[in-house]
């Protein structure tokens, strides 16, 4: 698209002209799809990225300053959206892995605590029996009677 036509469309878009937006969408969507496919994006991600970029273009039409070509601006926008989508999926993936690891660690910790509690209970019972026997023996050897 010619630079003059792009500038004219951007001026109309800034004024809220829906027809100008539709022209921009029709003209540039196929080019951006092709660009994203070459970048290795999945089809469902391509649709999400383009939807976000064009919604942002419309919602911020009065604030946007396109200093170079519109296609250059849109390519930078889809690159940025693609990058943020990648970051989100990596973060979610890492978060899922960390959650699973944490869940396993908690299960292991719970099992360890249970085993430790059982071990302590057994040994405390043994110690209590030994203490009781020792105290009884001491009283018996000294001739004292036990007070209950």
MOBEL-V741154 format. One record per residue. N is the residue number from 1. RES is the residue in one letter. PSI is psi in whole degrees, -180 to 180 (none if undefined). D_CENTER is the distance of its C-alpha to the mean C-alpha in Angstrom with 1 decimal. Layout:
n:N res:RES psi:PSI d_center:D_CENTER
n:N res:RES psi:PSI d_center:D_CENTER
//
This chain:
n:1 res:X psi:142 d_center:38.8
n:2 res:X psi:150 d_center:41.2
n:3 res:X psi:-40 d_center:40.2
n:4 res:X psi:-43 d_center:42.5
n:5 res:X psi:-40 d_center:41.1
n:6 res:X psi:-47 d_center:37.5
n:7 res:X psi:-40 d_center:38.6
n:8 res:X psi:-43 d_center:40.5
n:9 res:X psi:-40 d_center:37.6
n:10 res:X psi:-38 d_center:35.4
n:11 res:X psi:-44 d_center:38.1
n:12 res:X psi:-41 d_center:38.4
n:13 res:X psi:-44 d_center:34.6
n:14 res:X psi:-31 d_center:34.6
n:15 res:X psi:-1 d_center:37.3
n:16 res:X psi:18 d_center:35.2
n:17 res:X psi:110 d_center:37.0
n:18 res:X psi:-32 d_center:35.1
n:19 res:X psi:-39 d_center:37.4
n:20 res:X psi:-41 d_center:36.4
n:21 res:X psi:-44 d_center:32.8
n:22 res:X psi:-40 d_center:33.7
n:23 res:X psi:-46 d_center:35.6
n:24 res:X psi:-45 d_center:32.8
n:25 res:X psi:-50 d_center:30.4
n:26 res:X psi:-40 d_center:33.1
n:27 res:X psi:-42 d_center:34.0
n:28 res:X psi:-21 d_center:30.7
n:29 res:X psi:-49 d_center:28.4
n:30 res:X psi:-37 d_center:30.1
n:31 res:X psi:-41 d_center:30.1
n:32 res:X psi:-38 d_center:26.4
n:33 res:X psi:-47 d_center:25.7
n:34 res:X psi:-43 d_center:27.9
n:35 res:X psi:-47 d_center:26.3
n:36 res:X psi:-36 d_center:22.8
n:37 res:X psi:-42 d_center:24.3
n:38 res:X psi:-26 d_center:26.0
n:39 res:X psi:-8 d_center:22.7
n:40 res:X psi:16 d_center:21.6
n:41 res:X psi:149 d_center:19.2
n:42 res:X psi:153 d_center:19.1
n:43 res:X psi:-43 d_center:21.2
n:44 res:X psi:-33 d_center:18.7
n:45 res:X psi:-37 d_center:16.4
n:46 res:X psi:-47 d_center:19.6
n:47 res:X psi:-42 d_center:20.4
n:48 res:X psi:-46 d_center:17.2
n:49 res:X psi:-48 d_center:17.5
n:50 res:X psi:-39 d_center:21.2
n:51 res:X psi:-46 d_center:20.8
n:52 res:X psi:-42 d_center:18.5
n:53 res:X psi:-46 d_center:21.0
n:54 res:X psi:-34 d_center:24.1
n:55 res:X psi:-44 d_center:22.9
n:56 res:X psi:-41 d_center:22.2
n:57 res:X psi:-44 d_center:25.6
n:58 res:X psi:-48 d_center:27.3
n:59 res:X psi:-29 d_center:25.7
n:60 res:X psi:25 d_center:26.4
n:61 res:X psi:-34 d_center:29.7
n:62 res:X psi:-14 d_center:31.9
n:63 res:X psi:-19 d_center:29.8
n:64 res:X psi:134 d_center:29.3
n:65 res:X psi:106 d_center:31.6
n:66 res:X psi:107 d_center:31.9
n:67 res:X psi:-28 d_center:34.1
n:68 res:X psi:-150 d_center:34.3
n:69 res:X psi:154 d_center:34.2
n:70 res:X psi:-40 d_center:32.0
n:71 res:X psi:-39 d_center:30.8
n:72 res:X psi:-43 d_center:29.8
n:73 res:X psi:-47 d_center:27.8
n:74 res:X psi:-37 d_center:26.1
n:75 res:X psi:-42 d_center:25.3
n:76 res:X psi:-39 d_center:23.7
n:77 res:X psi:-44 d_center:21.6
n:78 res:X psi:-33 d_center:20.5
n:79 res:X psi:-46 d_center:19.8
n:80 res:X psi:-46 d_center:17.6
n:81 res:X psi:-40 d_center:15.7
n:82 res:X psi:-44 d_center:15.5
n:83 res:X psi:-46 d_center:14.2
n:84 res:X psi:-35 d_center:11.4
n:85 res:X psi:-43 d_center:10.5
n:86 res:X psi:-45 d_center:10.7
n:87 res:X psi:-44 d_center:8.5
n:88 res:X psi:-45 d_center:5.6
n:89 res:X psi:-37 d_center:6.6
n:90 res:X psi:-43 d_center:7.2
n:91 res:X psi:-45 d_center:4.2
n:92 res:X psi:-41 d_center:3.2
n:93 res:X psi:-47 d_center:6.8
n:94 res:X psi:-41 d_center:7.4
n:95 res:X psi:-40 d_center:5.7
n:96 res:X psi:-44 d_center:8.0
n:97 res:X psi:-45 d_center:10.7
n:98 res:X psi:-40 d_center:10.7
n:99 res:X psi:-46 d_center:11.0
n:100 res:X psi:-43 d_center:13.7
n:101 res:X psi:-45 d_center:15.4
n:102 res:X psi:-41 d_center:15.5
n:103 res:X psi:-44 d_center:16.9
n:104 res:X psi:-43 d_center:19.4
n:105 res:X psi:-40 d_center:20.3
n:106 res:X psi:-40 d_center:20.9
n:107 res:X psi:-43 d_center:23.0
n:108 res:X psi:-43 d_center:24.9
n:109 res:X psi:-42 d_center:25.4
n:110 res:X psi:-43 d_center:26.7
n:111 res:X psi:-44 d_center:29.1
n:112 res:X psi:-44 d_center:30.2
n:113 res:X psi:-42 d_center:30.9
n:114 res:X psi:-46 d_center:32.8
n:115 res:X psi:-42 d_center:34.9
n:116 res:X psi:-43 d_center:35.6
n:117 res:X psi:-44 d_center:36.7
n:118 res:X psi:-44 d_center:39.0
n:119 res:X psi:-46 d_center:40.4
n:120 res:X psi:-41 d_center:41.0
n:121 res:X psi:-46 d_center:42.7
n:122 res:X psi:-46 d_center:45.0
n:123 res:X psi:-33 d_center:46.0
n:124 res:X psi:-39 d_center:46.5
n:125 res:X psi:-42 d_center:48.7
n:126 res:X psi:-45 d_center:50.7
n:127 res:X psi:-43 d_center:50.9
n:128 res:X psi:-42 d_center:52.0
n:129 res:X psi:-43 d_center:54.6
n:130 res:X psi:-42 d_center:55.8
n:131 res:X psi:-44 d_center:56.1
n:132 res:X psi:-43 d_center:57.9
n:133 res:X psi:-42 d_center:60.3
n:134 res:X psi:-45 d_center:60.8
n:135 res:X psi:-44 d_center:61.6
n:136 res:X psi:-44 d_center:63.9
n:137 res:X psi:-42 d_center:65.7
n:138 res:X psi:-43 d_center:66.1
n:139 res:X psi:-40 d_center:67.6
n:140 res:X psi:-42 d_center:69.7
n:141 res:X psi:-30 d_center:71.1
n:142 res:X psi:-4 d_center:71.9
n:143 res:X psi:15 d_center:73.5
n:144 res:X psi:153 d_center:71.2
n:145 res:X psi:150 d_center:70.1
n:146 res:X psi:136 d_center:66.5
n:147 res:X psi:126 d_center:65.8
n:148 res:X psi:none d_center:63.3
//
